[in-house]
Amino acid sequence: MNIVELIIKKRNGLPLTKEEIFFFTNSFTNGKISDYQFSALLMAICIKGMNKKETSYLTEAMLYSGIVVNLDRIKGPKIDKHSTGGVGDKTSLIIAPIVASAGVNVPMISGRGLGHTGGTLDKLDSIPGFRTNLNLKEYKEILRKCGTVLIGQTKEIAPADKLFYQLRDVTGTVESFPLITGSIMSKKLAEGIDGLVLDVKTGSGAFMRKTSDALSLANLLISTAKSFDKQVIAFITDMNQPLGNNVGNWLEVEESINVLKGKADGDLLKLSLSLAGAMIYMGGKSKSISSGIKIAQEKISNGDAFNKFVEVVSLQGGNPKFILNPEKYRKPRFVKRVRASRGGFIKAIDNYTIGMASLELGAGRKSLKDKIDPKAGIIFKRKIGDKVKKSETIAELHSDSKTKIDIASEMILNSISYSNKKVAVPRLIKKVIT
């Protein structure tokens, strides 16, 4: 087969066969196709799409580009969660210890930042010493010891996805439903899980801005999971503003610590409890999602969830002193307050711009070679529906670069619109598909 012919075929909107999809997946994974040629194919897929069969073949090809982990020797159900990506979405750091402390195994293989959205691995990397590059023996051993483990893809697990993921991030091909589905499901199926809870985002800070698109993606993910005989529950959730208050790697870890300690309230806590409740229910530890939520609340209240987070951080090489005393973490060189340009109610936030502002500050990558500053980010003081006075602080920016902080400040000011009348708060959980 010839990669140029496949690029032309997909550019012309024609479906690719299973053999062709396996060919380009394996050839790129093995270094036989150049980045520029594969970028062209990704763009053709992004523009022309793939049908359900093509998407299934792509997921299968990416899954079997590596090995599927066997966790049969670890007793109990293995349930994971995946989010399609958003701004300030740090729920993985919260729900993994909650669910593990409730007796459900959570083997979690996560990714890095993609486009304007943050990545769980980048957040974990901000914890001094924390190792996300465990081998499979270590992965199984830590899961057996404490009931959860949080790593990135190893060389053995879905290597095709890791390579696809890096290239999609810098070629404008993130939003493709088939590519998203292949990426999510190949990693998750390779983990050795029994079930999966999906958090499909919609809004200005999501890859699916329309709720109808989020529903379409959720149904595609569900059908793919079921074709591999996996349990699945999907949540359609709002991403029209940052989830929680903090955006940026260490800042999000710090906010997660506050949630696990029972010191935070609001949308981040609500969504974390809902997702954890669904995982506890799917893992057979409760009779319903609502009763699973109650168990999750108890695990925060009695300290089990936070203690589990400290345990997994320690087992993966992280320094627990920063989890126990986050105020000891190193500070950014510059902190700047962003003040409201006028009084009124916050009507809307362009959450995509917020994500790009965090990248500008150093919290994400614009190219493959960019280094992330773990301290960089944004702390929001106000959210949609809040009433503010002119010149009141609405956000606080953290960075080691004054130039970057000034640019990001202007971006944030331009991303917020106001109303003289009271504004309704966006509905956080729009739909649950069981």
N, C-alpha and C positions, 0 to 999 in steps of 0.2 A: 504494500500500500504506500501511497505518497501523501505526505502531510499537506502539501499544497493543494492537491485534489480535494482533500477533506475540507480544507478552509473554504475553497470555492463552492463545494457542495452545500456547506452550512450557510455560507454567505447568500446563496441563492434560495435559502429557506427549505432545503430538502432534508428529510430525516436521515440520520446516520444509523447504520446497522450495529448490532451488538459487537460484531467482529471489528468494525471500524472504531468503535468507542474503546474497546479493550486495547486496540492497537495504539491509539494516540495516548491513552492513559499510561500504558506500560512503557512506550517509547520515550515519553517526556520524563517519566520517573527514572528511567535508566540513562538519561542524558543524551538520547539520540535525536531529540528535537530541540532546536534553539529557542531561547526565551522569546525572541521577536516573532518567530513563527507561531509559537503557542499563544502568545499575546493576541495575535490576529485571530486565532481560532476561538479564544475566550470571548473576544469582542463579537465575533459572528454569532456565537451561542447566546451572548447577552442580548443582542439585537433581534435575532430570529427565533430564539427560544428552542425548547426541546419538548417533545410530547411525553406522555407518561411512560411509555416503553423505553424511550431514550433515557429518561431520568432514572428509571429503575436500573438500566444497564450501566449508567454512569456510576450510580451508587455502588453497584456490585463490583465494578472494575476498580473503583477507589478502595473499597473494603478489602478486596483480595489482592491489592498491590502489596499488602503486608500480611500479618497473621491476625487471627481472631483469638483473643485471650480466653483461656479456659479457667473459670473461677469456681468450678464444681466442688473443689475441696474446701472452699470457704462456705461455712454454713449460713443459711438464711438468704432472703431475697436481696438482689442487687438492683437498686433503682437510681437513676440519674436524672438530672434536669439540664435542659439546654435553652438558652435565650438566643433569639435571632439578632440581638445586639442593640444597644441603646446608649444614651448619655447618662452617666452616673449609675449604671446598672451593676451593682456589686452583690446581687442576691446569692450568687454561688458561694461566696465567702461566709454567708450567714446560714444558708439552709443546709449545707453539707454537715457542719457540726450539730445542728439541731436534729436532723434526721438520723444521723449516726448515733447520737445520744439516746434516741428513741428505739434503737435496736434494729434499724434498717441499714444495710451496707450501702455506701455511696461511693462507687468507683468513678471518679470524675476526671476525664481527659478534656482539657480546655484549650482555647486558642489565644492568640495575641490580638491586639487592636486591629480593627479592620475599617479602613476609611475614617469616618468621623467618630466611630464608636470605640470605646475602650475594650481591653482584653483582660480576662481573668488572670492569665499568666503574667502579664505586665504588672498587675496589682500585687500578685504574690511575690514577684521578683523584688518589689520595693521593701519587703521584709528582709532585713539583713540576714544573710546565710541561708535563706529558704531555697530549697532545691526542687525545681519542677522537672528537672531532666533525669528522673529516676529510671533505672532499667526495670524490666518486667519482674525480675525476682524481688527487687525492693518494693515495687508497686504492690505485689501480692502480699508481701510480708507486712507492710504498713496497714493495708486494708484489713488483714487478719487481726492485727494487734488492736486497732482503734476504730474500725468500722468505716473509715473514710480515707481517701487519699486524693490529692489534687496535683495532677501532673500535666505536662504537654505531651505531644506525640513523640514516641520513641521512634527509632529507625525502623522498628518492626511493625508499628501500628499505623496503618493508613498513610504510608509515606507519600503517596500521590497527593493526598489532601494537603499535607504540609507545603508541598511545592506549589500546588494550585493556589493555596491561600496567600502565600507571599506575593505571588504575581498579580492576583486579583486586587490586592490592596493598593497597588501602585499603577494599575492600568485602567481604572474606571469601570471594572467589570464585577463589582461587588453585588449589585442588586438583582442579578439573574436568579429566578426561582429554581431552575434545575441545578445551577452551581451551588446555591445555598443548601438545597436539599442533599445533594451529593456530599457536600462538606460536613454537614451536621450528622447525617445518618451513617456515613462511613466511619467516623470517629466513634460515635456512640455504639454502633453495632460491634465494633472491634473491641470495646471495653469488656465484653462479657456480661452485659446487663440483662435483666429479665424484663424491665419496664422503663419507660421514659416519660417524664413530664416536660411539656414544651411551653415556653413563654414566648409567644409570637407578638412582637411589638408593632404598633401602628401609630403614626403621627409624624410631626415635623422632624423628630430626631431618630426615626426608624428608617429602615430600608424600604418598608412598605408604608407609604404615607396614607393610603386609603385603607379603611377597615375592610373593604371588600377584597383588596389584594392580600391583606393579612389572613383573611379567612381562606382564600384560595391556597396560599402557601401552607397554612395549617393543615388543610385537607390533603395536600400533596405529601406533606411529612407524615401524616397519620397513615395514609394508604401505603406509603413506603415502609413504615415501621411494621404495619400489620402483615405485609408480604413476607417479612422475616419472623413472623409469629411473636412479636413483642407487644406487651401492654403499652398503651399510650393514652395520655390525657393532655389536652391542649388548652392553654389560657390565651385569650386575645387581650392584650393590655396596652394602656396608654403610654405614649412616649412623646407627648407634646410639650414636655418640660423635663428637666433632669429628674431622675428617680432619686429621692432623698435630697440632700443639700450639697453634697460634695462631689466634685468631678476632678479626677486626677488620681494617680495610683496610690500613693501613701495616704492621701486625704480620704480615699474611699475605704482603705483598710481601717483607718481610724474611725470612720463612721460605722463600719461594720462591727467594730469592737464595742461601740456605744450601744448598738442594737442588741448584741449578744449579752451585754451587761444589764439590759433593761433600762437604759438611760435615753432611749430615743423613741419617738412616736411618729405618726404620719404615714405617708404612702409607702416608704421603704419597708417599714415594719409590717404594714398590712399585706403587701404583696409577698414578702418573705414568708409570713405565716401561712398564707394561702397556698403557696407552692410547696412548702414543707408539709402542710397538712395533706395535700394530694399525694405526696411521695410516701408519707406514713401510711395512708390508706392503701395505696397501691402495694406497699410492702407487707400488707396484712396485719398491721399493728393497730388499726382502728376500723370501725365499721362504716365510716363515711368520711368525706373530706372535712366536714365541719367538726367531727370528733377528733380528726387528725390535727386540725388547727388548735384545738384545746390542749392536746398533748404537746404541740410545739410551744404554745404559750407557757405551759408548765416547765418545759425544759429551759426556757429563758429565765423564768422566775426563780427556779431552784438552783441556778448556776451550772447545771449540767452542760448546757450548750456552750457556754464560754469556756468551761474547763476542757471540753472536747476540742475546741479550737486551739487552745494552748497546747494540748497534747499533740495534735497533728502538726502544728508548727514546729514543735520540738523534734518530733520523729523525722520530719523532713529537713532538719538541719537549721531551722530558723532560730533566731535569738529571741527567747520568750520574754526577755526583759522589756522589749519594745511593745509587746502585746499587753503585758501587765502594767507598763508605764509609758503609754504612747507619747506623753509630753517630752520624753527624753530623745525623741527622734530629731535628727538635725533639721535646722530651719532654712528656708529659702533666703537668698540675699535681699530680695525685694518683696514687699507686700503692698498692694495698692487697693484702696477702696473705690468701688464704682458707685456713683451716686445717681439717684433718679433724676432724669432730665425735667420732670414735671410731677405734679401731684395727681392722685387719682387711684383707680384700681388697675392692677396689672391684668391686661386683657389677653395677651398672647405672648409667647416666647418662640422665636425661631430656633428650635432646639438643634437643628443641623448646624447653625452658626455657632451655637454654644460649644458643640463638639469640635468644630474647626478652631475655635478660640483656644480650647484646651490643647490642641495640637500645636498651635502657635506658641503657647507658653512653654512647650517642651514635654507635655504629657503623652504625646503620641508621635507617630512617624509620618513624614511626608514622602520619604523614600526608604528603600530597603536598608541603607547604610546609616540612617539617622539613629542617634542614641537618645534614649528616653531619660528625662530628669524625673526621678521618682517623687520629688518634692513639689513639682509644678502642678498647678491646677486652680480650681475655682471653688469657693465656698459661697453658696447662695443663701442670702438672708431672707429673701421673699420669694413667693411663688404665685402662680396664676390665682386670681381672686383676692389676693391680699391688697389692702389699702396702704398706700405709701404717701409720704409728703415729699415735696420737691427737695432735692439735695440729701434725702435720706439714703443711707447705705443699703444697696440692694445686693451687692456681691463683693467678695474680697478675692483678689488675684494673687497667686504665689508663683514666683519664677526667679531664676538666677540672672535673668536678662532684663534690664530696664527697657530696652527697645521693644522686646517681645511683649512685655507687660503693657506698654502704651498702646501697641497695635491691638492686643486682645481686649483692652478696655474699650476702645472705639467699637470693636465688633460686638461686644456685649450690649453697649448702649443702643446700637442700631438694631439689635435683635428683639428688643422689648417694646411692646406697644401698650398704650394705656386707654382707659375709658373713664368717663365721668360718673358712669352708673355701675352699680354692683355687678360683678361678673360671676357666672357659675363656674365652679371648679370642675375640670374634666373628670369623667368617670374613669376610675383606675382600671377596674376589671370589666371589660366590655362583654365578654362571652367565655363560657367554659364548655369545651367539647369533650364529653366523656365517652 
